[in-house]
Amino acid sequence: YKGSVTAYSNEVKIKVVGVKEATINKYGAVSQQVAEEMAHGGRKVLAVDICLADTGIAGPTGATLEKPLGLFYIGLSHQAGTYSRKHNFQGNREQNKVSAAEVALGWLKEYLINLK
């Protein structure tokens, strides 16, 4: 483990992690594309083998008809590629954040087990 980036603002997503502004403008900050660019960019910035990223609407505000409360995209980037998974959580803000972290770490565990 080398570190982490909390990229809550679009500015940090763009300037620190390397998400393209055009990607955010086209798909929104909470999207599959942004999760993948965050994971890929984080892996490069931190110079690590594996990187997890998440972007979502934890609540209680920020939801839209197209992007409901609890929508999260988890990104995973490693040497073989960059992938994302969509999740819809049903809790309050804290519960949604915990659920996203648990799912992300579970995916990482699954990936590491399958390396053997």
RODO-2510 file (C-alpha; in nm, 4 decimals, decimal comma):
residues 116
     n   res          X          Y          Z
     1     y     0,0000     0,0000     0,0000
     2     k     0,1474     0,3345    -0,1069
     3     g    -0,1347     0,5778    -0,0522
     4     s    -0,4727     0,7072    -0,1521
     5     v    -0,6424     1,0044    -0,3124
     6     t    -0,9746     1,1442    -0,1966
     7     a    -1,1044     1,2922    -0,5201
     8     y    -1,4387     1,4308    -0,4089
     9     s    -1,4250     1,7363    -0,6346
    10     n    -1,4058     1,7250    -1,0123
    11     e    -1,0964     1,9461    -0,9911
    12     v    -0,9087     1,6775    -0,7960
    13     k    -1,0364     1,4054    -1,0283
    14     i    -0,8954     1,6005    -1,3237
    15     k    -0,5756     1,7569    -1,1841
    16     v    -0,4567     1,4824    -0,9501
    17     v    -0,5943     1,1531    -1,0792
    18     g    -0,6012     1,2396    -1,4493
    19     v    -0,9703     1,2036    -1,5331
    20     k    -1,0411     1,3844    -1,8578
    21     e    -1,2639     1,6889    -1,8196
    22     a    -1,4406     1,5810    -2,1393
    23     t    -1,5315     1,2494    -1,9751
    24     i    -1,6929     1,4255    -1,6789
    25     n    -1,8739     1,6672    -1,9092
    26     k    -2,0088     1,3860    -2,1273
    27     y    -2,0950     1,1183    -1,8695
    28     g    -2,1000     1,2985    -1,5342
    29     a    -1,8746     1,2506    -1,2329
    30     v    -2,0760     0,9468    -1,1245
    31     s    -2,0273     0,7154    -1,4207
    32     q    -1,8598     0,3964    -1,5328
    33     q    -1,6183     0,5960    -1,7454
    34     v    -1,5056     0,8199    -1,4593
    35     a    -1,4623     0,5240    -1,2216
    36     e    -1,2389     0,3539    -1,4774
    37     e    -1,0348     0,6688    -1,5470
    38     m    -0,9936     0,7241    -1,1721
    39     a    -0,8695     0,3685    -1,1170
    40     h    -0,6363     0,3801    -1,4170
    41     g    -0,5085     0,7292    -1,3345
    42     g    -0,4639     0,6455    -0,9673
    43     r    -0,2586     0,3410    -1,0590
    44     k    -0,0283     0,5577    -1,2700
    45     v    -0,0040     0,8504    -1,0266
    46     l     0,0724     0,6249    -0,7305
    47     a     0,2912     0,3901    -0,9391
    48     v     0,1162     0,0809    -0,8021
    49     d     0,0176    -0,2543    -0,9487
    50     i    -0,3502    -0,2386    -0,8502
    51     c    -0,5825     0,0532    -0,7833
    52     l    -0,9434     0,0756    -0,6671
    53     a    -1,1639     0,3786    -0,7231
    54     d    -1,5217     0,4635    -0,6525
    55     t    -1,7589     0,7392    -0,7468
    56     g    -2,1132     0,7596    -0,6303
    57     i    -2,4103     0,9373    -0,4816
    58     a    -2,3934     0,8514    -0,1139
    59     g    -2,6704     1,0941    -0,0212
    60     p    -2,8656     1,2550     0,1170
    61     t    -2,8510     1,4976    -0,1782
    62     g    -2,7182     1,4774    -0,5329
    63     a    -2,9597     1,2242    -0,6780
    64     t    -3,1374     1,2711    -1,0107
    65     l    -3,3905     1,0607    -1,1990
    66     e    -3,1086     0,9089    -1,4059
    67     k    -2,8677     0,8740    -1,1133
    68     p    -3,0518     0,7776    -0,7951
    69     l    -2,9338     0,7942    -0,4373
    70     g    -2,7052     0,4993    -0,3662
    71     l    -2,5691     0,4666    -0,7213
    72     f    -2,1979     0,3824    -0,7184
    73     y    -1,9443     0,2750    -0,9768
    74     i    -1,6385     0,0883    -0,8504
    75     g    -1,3273     0,0851    -1,0695
    76     l    -1,0415    -0,1646    -1,0548
    77     s    -0,7238    -0,1206    -1,2555
    78     h    -0,4342    -0,3636    -1,2805
    79     q    -0,1753    -0,4760    -1,5321
    80     a    -0,4260    -0,6760    -1,7386
    81     g    -0,6809    -0,3955    -1,7718
    82     t    -0,9241    -0,1550    -1,6131
    83     y    -1,2801    -0,2514    -1,5265
    84     s    -1,5827    -0,1183    -1,3430
    85     r    -1,8967    -0,2459    -1,1775
    86     k    -2,2219    -0,0645    -1,1113
    87     h    -2,3951    -0,0931    -0,7736
    88     n    -2,7155     0,0465    -0,6272
    89     f    -2,7149     0,0663    -0,2484
    90     q    -3,0266     0,1384    -0,0435
    91     g    -2,8964     0,2846     0,2817
    92     n    -2,8322     0,6273     0,4259
    93     r    -2,5111     0,8175     0,3485
    94     e    -2,2928     0,6290     0,5963
    95     q    -2,4382     0,2909     0,5043
    96     n    -2,3861     0,3591     0,1330
    97     k    -2,0235     0,4582     0,1891
    98     v    -1,9586     0,1464     0,3965
    99     s    -2,1330    -0,0728     0,1377
   100     a    -1,9225     0,0759    -0,1432
   101     a    -1,6010     0,0164     0,0521
   102     e    -1,6996    -0,3413     0,1366
   103     v    -1,7891    -0,4194    -0,2247
   104     a    -1,4674    -0,2626    -0,3547
   105     l    -1,2507    -0,4546    -0,1092
   106     g    -1,4428    -0,7736    -0,1822
   107     w    -1,3732    -0,7297    -0,5529
   108     l    -1,0046    -0,6718    -0,4786
   109     k    -0,9966    -0,9870    -0,2647
   110     e    -1,1658    -1,1837    -0,5449
   111     y    -0,9081    -1,0553    -0,7943
   112     l    -0,6134    -1,1405    -0,5679
   113     i    -0,7428    -1,4914    -0,4943
   114     n    -0,7813    -1,5577    -0,8663
   115     l    -0,4178    -1,4596    -0,9313
   116     k    -0,3058    -1,7946    -0,7889
***
